[in-house]
Amino acid sequence: MKNFFKKKNANPITVDIPIRPLTIAIDFDGTCVEHKYPDIGKEMPGASQTLRSLALREHRLILWTCREDFPDNPEAQYLSEAIQWFKEREIPLAGINKVPVEFDFRGEVGGRKPVFDMVIDDTNFGGFPGWPTIHYTLTGMPLI
């Protein structure tokens, strides 16, 4: 029986650098940091460097996370903690759990479905490739 799922010889990664700024949704737990929810886990290798590099290339980064703040519990400000993680690393966010109207082709009307060019998430089909691979794929340059 032939194994259709056997990994073939690895070919070099083809890099197709975006020619326009992308709107990119970024998951937090398991992607930017290790899974330690409700705590903030250790930063994933290359996460902040790659995210700053993408922002410098004018890509719009949207934090897209299940984290939320609980108004009745001042100690349970889980979304604010994630936002603070980005601020501490000087990574600008174009949006938090929503696509800003100016980036949404539907304008003020909006809709239920989020509109992104790309989603970076540890639960992607095929798994999370790691920040060095993401950096190389989107910039054509290795992560140093």
Backbone torsions as a table, in degrees:
resi	resn	phi	psi	omega
1	MET	NA	132.3	-180.0
2	LYS	-79.6	135.3	178.6
3	ASN	-92.2	105.5	-178.9
4	PHE	-76.7	-10.2	-176.5
5	PHE	-103.9	4.1	179.0
6	LYS	-68.5	135.1	-179.4
7	LYS	-70.2	127.4	178.5
8	LYS	-84.5	175.7	176.6
9	ASN	-54.2	133.7	-178.0
10	ALA	-69.4	124.7	173.8
11	ASN	-92.5	154.5	176.3
12	PRO	-58.4	146.9	178.6
13	ILE	-67.4	131.6	175.0
14	THR	-85.7	128.3	-179.2
15	VAL	-105.8	122.9	177.2
16	ASP	-123.1	85.1	-174.0
17	ILE	-65.8	131.8	179.5
18	PRO	-59.1	140.9	-179.7
19	ILE	-96.5	-3.3	177.0
20	ARG	-139.6	158.6	177.3
21	PRO	-61.7	137.6	179.2
22	LEU	-102.1	152.9	168.9
23	THR	-97.2	116.6	-172.4
24	ILE	-120.4	122.0	174.5
25	ALA	-83.1	133.4	-178.3
26	ILE	-119.7	119.0	171.6
27	ASP	-74.1	160.0	-177.3
28	PHE	-106.4	-70.6	-176.3
29	ASP	-69.8	125.5	-178.8
30	GLY	88.8	-9.7	-179.1
31	THR	-118.1	-59.8	176.5
32	CYS	-82.6	-36.7	-180.0
33	VAL	-133.2	160.2	176.3
34	GLU	-64.6	152.9	177.4
35	HIS	-65.8	113.5	174.5
36	LYS	-145.1	16.6	-175.6
37	TYR	-48.8	134.6	12.2
38	PRO	-85.9	-5.0	177.0
39	ASP	-75.8	167.3	174.5
40	ILE	-91.3	120.5	179.5
41	GLY	-75.7	176.5	177.4
42	LYS	-65.9	141.1	-179.1
43	GLU	-59.8	136.9	175.5
44	MET	-70.4	139.4	-177.5
45	PRO	-55.7	124.1	176.6
46	GLY	85.8	-1.7	-175.2
47	ALA	-61.5	-57.5	-174.3
48	SER	-67.2	-37.0	178.7
49	GLN	-63.2	-43.7	-179.7
50	THR	-66.6	-44.2	-178.7
51	LEU	-64.5	-41.1	176.0
52	ARG	-63.6	-41.3	179.4
53	SER	-61.7	-42.0	178.5
54	LEU	-65.9	-41.7	178.5
55	ALA	-63.7	-39.6	178.1
56	LEU	-63.7	-26.1	177.4
57	ARG	-89.0	13.5	174.7
58	GLU	71.1	16.8	172.0
59	HIS	-72.8	143.4	-177.7
60	ARG	-94.6	116.7	-177.3
61	LEU	-98.0	126.2	179.8
62	ILE	-115.5	119.4	174.2
63	LEU	-72.7	119.8	-178.0
64	TRP	-124.7	99.7	-170.9
65	THR	-139.7	158.8	174.5
66	CYS	-84.7	-7.6	179.4
67	ARG	-61.1	142.4	174.8
68	GLU	-140.7	161.3	172.5
69	ASP	-94.9	145.3	178.2
70	PHE	-112.6	106.1	-174.7
71	PRO	-56.3	-31.2	-177.4
72	ASP	-80.9	-7.6	-177.5
73	ASN	-132.8	98.7	-177.3
74	PRO	-62.3	-16.0	178.5
75	GLU	-88.2	-9.0	-177.8
76	ALA	-110.2	62.2	-179.8
77	GLN	-106.5	61.9	-170.4
78	TYR	-67.6	-38.6	177.3
79	LEU	-68.6	-43.9	178.7
80	SER	-59.6	-36.2	177.7
81	GLU	-64.9	-39.2	177.9
82	ALA	-67.4	-42.6	177.9
83	ILE	-61.0	-41.5	178.5
84	GLN	-62.1	-35.5	177.2
85	TRP	-57.5	-44.8	178.6
86	PHE	-66.3	-43.3	-179.5
87	LYS	-61.6	-44.4	-179.3
88	GLU	-61.0	-27.5	-178.5
89	ARG	-99.6	7.0	178.8
90	GLU	55.2	45.8	176.2
91	ILE	-107.7	111.0	-178.6
92	PRO	-73.9	139.8	176.0
93	LEU	-110.0	132.7	177.1
94	ALA	-85.1	-16.5	179.8
95	GLY	-168.5	162.3	178.9
96	ILE	-133.2	110.3	-179.9
97	ASN	58.4	19.6	170.9
98	LYS	-161.8	153.0	177.6
99	VAL	-88.1	123.8	178.6
100	PRO	-57.6	144.6	-176.6
101	VAL	-52.0	-39.7	-176.7
102	GLU	-67.4	-15.8	178.1
103	PHE	-102.3	-4.4	-175.3
104	ASP	-101.1	120.9	-177.5
105	PHE	-62.1	-15.6	-179.8
106	ARG	-86.0	-6.0	178.1
107	GLY	65.0	-143.9	-176.2
108	GLU	-62.4	-28.5	-177.1
109	VAL	-64.6	-43.6	179.7
110	GLY	60.9	-162.3	179.8
111	GLY	-177.1	175.3	-178.3
112	ARG	-71.2	-34.1	-174.2
113	LYS	-84.0	127.2	177.1
114	PRO	-67.9	148.1	-178.3
115	VAL	-114.1	108.7	177.8
116	PHE	-132.5	157.4	169.9
117	ASP	-84.1	-26.4	-175.4
118	MET	-158.5	149.7	174.2
119	VAL	-123.4	128.7	175.4
120	ILE	-108.3	111.9	-171.9
121	ASP	-149.7	144.1	179.8
122	ASP	-70.9	-12.0	179.7
123	THR	-102.0	16.9	176.1
124	ASN	-57.2	153.4	173.6
125	PHE	-61.1	125.0	-176.9
126	GLY	95.8	-8.1	177.4
127	GLY	88.6	178.3	-178.3
128	PHE	-87.9	121.1	-176.0
129	PRO	-76.6	-13.8	-176.8
130	GLY	97.6	150.2	-175.9
131	TRP	-65.5	-36.1	177.2
132	PRO	-59.5	-40.2	178.2
133	THR	-67.2	-42.1	178.9
134	ILE	-62.5	-45.2	179.7
135	HIS	-59.3	-48.2	-178.5
136	TYR	-64.4	-40.9	-178.3
137	THR	-64.4	-38.7	-176.0
138	LEU	-92.5	-16.7	-178.6
139	THR	-118.4	-19.1	-176.4
140	GLY	77.6	8.0	-178.3
141	MET	-125.5	143.3	177.8
142	PRO	-69.7	152.6	175.7
143	LEU	-81.4	122.3	-177.0
144	ILE	-101.4	NA	NA
